Amino acid sequence: MLNDGSTTPGEAVHRMAGGGPVPTGNGSSPERNGHVLHVKVGPFRVNDTPPAEIVNEVVRLSVEERTQPAFAFALHVGGLNARREQDFVAAMRAADVVYADGGSVVWLAKLAGAHRVARAPTTDIGWDIMRAFRERTGRVPRVALIGGPEGLTAGASAVLESEGVADVVLVDHGYHTDWTQPLAELREADPDITVVGLGAPYEMIWCQKHRDELPNGLVLTCGGWFSYIVGDERRAPRVLRRSGLEWIARIAQSPRRLGPRYARGVGATAALTFSTLANRPSPD
């Protein structure tokens, strides 16, 4: 429930699934939200699910008959920094899936009682989702790419299609001041998966704002994934990724842009660590 007393779609799903009232504290018991378990990380709910099952759940959402879009959002240090922005929190709480795209989120989720959570970077599972869609349906997904400067999504489209994982039916940049026509074209394209790369927290707020104008498929937010697809940014060495230290390589590539974000993230993670520990129930 939000500060104004209203109930988010995510909370409604929780209640319809027989979960009862949604707890407001940082309890350590995983809660059930639809088909997956989740735990509270500050004001957010994060799926207590390993990456392979996140992919399966997201693909299920993308292929089932729907009357509104399904949202799959990543939570990472940028989201932790924005934990006091009510529009962002409301958008995250209305999502169908929120997965841990960051070592700090995994750490906090485990403190909150998660047992199965693992880091699921969008730069990895974005590919996995499209391949799993093909395996499940026998065809590649129809995909729309929204975000970035002019030309970036066109470049990402060429890579995805050359890899045989997507049929890209629409590309568009992320700098419109009026989204009326772009959204009309997006609905007309009718993709199975719409990938939105507008940067967190704005991309989640944008999705929630335009929920009724988006096609009834899967909407996956992706941050800077398009830049990785075209090679403008590089993944960290495997040893850093496995140890949860990919942020070191990211800062090295973009110190002015990402340095302040990760510095704030240290404070956000510390604050949420203390609040999570303080609200954990005592052992019986």
N, C-alpha and C positions, 0 to 999 in steps of 0.2 A: 504494500500500500504506500502511496506517495504522500508527501507532506500535506497535500490538499485533501487527503482522505480517499482519493480515487483508487481504483484497482487497475493494475496493468494487465494486458493480455497474458503475460507470463504467469501472473498470479491466478488468473482465471483458469488457465490450463492446469495449474497445480491443483486447484480445488476440484475441477472436473475429474481429475485422475484419482480422486479420493484421498488427496494428501492432507486435507484439513487446512486450517489457517496457516498462512506462511509466517514462520518465525521472523522476528525483527532483530534478534541479536546475532552474534557471531557463534552460534551453536556448533558443536563438533559433529553432529549427526547429519549425514547426507540426506537431502530432501529429494523427493521424486517430482520431476517436472515433465509430464508427458511420458516419453519413452526412455529417458535417461536420468541418472542421478546427478545431483549437483550439490555444492556446498557454497556457503556465503564467504565472499572475500570483500570485506568492507560493505559497501552498498550493492555489490554485484553478486550474481549467482553464476558459478563456473561449473561446467560439467565435470564430474568425477569419472572421466572416461578416457581410455588411451586413444592415441591418434587413429588407429585402424577402425575403431568403433565410431569415432567422430565422423570419419569419412563415410562409413556405412549409413549412419543416421542422416547425414546431410544429403547423400544420394537418395535415400528413401524419401526425404522431403521434396527433392527435385522432381521425382517421377510420379508422385501420387497426385490424384485429382484434387485441385485446390480452388477455393473461391477468393483467396488473397495470397500475396507472396509469403514465402517462408524466409526468415532471416537467420543467417549464420554469421556471428560476429566474433572477432578475436579480441581477447583482453591481454594487453601488454603494459609496459611501463608507462606509455603515453596515456592509456586509460586510467591507470592508478593515479597519475598526476591530475586527471580531470574528474576525480571522484566527487568533487563538490559541485559540479555543473549539473543542475537538476534535469535539463533537457537530455543530456548525455546519459545520465543514470536511468531516466525513464525509458530511453530507447534501448539500452542494454537489457533492462528488465522485461521489455516486450519481445525480446529475441527468442527464437525457437531453440537455438544452440549458441552457447558462449563457451569458447574453448581457450585454453591457456597457451597463448603465444608469447611466452617469456618465462625465464627462470624464476623471476621474482613472483610471478603469479602462481607457478607450480609450488614454490616454497610456502606461500600464504595459504594456498588451498590445502596443502598437507597439514599445516598447523590447524586449519579449520576442520580437519577430520577426513579429508579425502584419502582414499586408499589406492586408487587406480590412475589418478591423473598423471599425465606426462606432457612435456612440452610438445606443442603441435604448431610449428611455424607455418604461416600461410604460404610462404615461399616453397614449402614442401607439399603441404596437403592440397594446395590448389591444383597441382598436377595430379595428385592421387584421386581427387574427387572426379576429375574429368575422365581419367582412365577407368575408375570404378563405375562411372555412369555407362561407359561403353561396354564394359563387361556385363553389366546388369541388363542393358537394353538391346545390345547388339548393334548400336550405332553411336557415333560421337555426338556429344551434346551440342545443341544450338546455343551459342554463347554471345552475349553482348558485353563489351568492354567500355566502361565509363570512367574518365578521370585523366589527370595529368595534363601537360601542355599539348598543344596541337602536334599531331604526328606520333606521339608516344603509343597510343593504343593501336594505331595502324601497324607500327613496328612489332608490338606484342602479338597482334593478330597473325602477322606473317610467320612468326616463330611457332605459335600454337598450331597453326594449320600445317606447317611443314613437319611438325612432330606427330601429326595425325591424331591429336587428342581433342580437337574442337572444330566445329563449323561456325566460324565467327560471322554473325548475321548483322552486327552493327558495331561501329566504333564511334566514340565521341570524346571530346576533351572535357575537362572539369571546370572550365572558367566561364560558364554561362551566367549572366545576371538574370535571365528569364528562362526557366526550365520548361515552359509550357510546350513549345514545339519539340524540343529534344525528348521529352517524356512521351509525347504523342507518337513520335517515330519509334521509340523504344517499345511501346505497347504494340504497335503495328508489326514490328519485327518478331514479337512473340518468342523470345528465347527461353530455353529451358533453364539457363543459368545467367544471371546478370552479375557481373563482377564490377564492384564499385571501388575505385581507388582515389578517394578524395582526401585521405589523411584523417586519422583519428584525432579528436572525437567527432569532427565535422561529418565524416562519411556515415556514421551511425545515426546522427541527428537528421541528416539529409534523408536517409532511408525511412526513418519513422515519419518525418514530415510528409513524404510523398508516398506513403504506404498505399493509399487508395489509387494512386496514379501509376503504380509499377505493375508489370506483368505478373500473372499468377504462377510464377515459377520460383526458383531459388534465387535469393539475393545474397551474395557473398561479398563482404567487405574485405579489402586486400591491402590497404596502406600503400606501400611503395613497391608492390610486387611487379608491376609493369616494368619498372626500371631494372629489376633483376632479370626479367624475361629477356629484355633486349640487350642486356650486358652492360648497362650504364653503371650498375652497382654489382659487386661481387659477393658471393657467400664467403663466410669465414672458413678457415681450414677445419676439416672434420673434427680434429681434436678439440677445438674450441666449441664447436656445436654440441658435441657429445657431453662436454663438461658444463654446459649452460653459460659459457663465457663468450658467446657470439657478439655480445654488445661491445667487446673490446675492439674487434675488427670493424664494427659499424662506426664507432667513434673515430677510429683511425682514418676511415674513408671520408667522413663528413663531420669533422670536429666542431665546427661553428654551429652547424644545424643540430647535431645530436648530443654534443657535450652537455649543454644546459638541460636537455630533456632527461638524460640519465642521471645528472647531478640531482635534479629534483626528484627523480625516481628513487634515489637512495633514501631521501627523507620520507617519501610516501610509503615505501616498503617498511621502513622502521616504525612509522606511526601505526600502520596497519598490523604489523607484527605485535606490537604492544597491546593494541585494542583486541586483537584476536585471542591472544593469551589471556588477557584479563576477563574475557567473556566466555572462555571455555568452561563447561561445567566441571565440577569436582568429580573425581573418580568415586564410584560407589564403595 
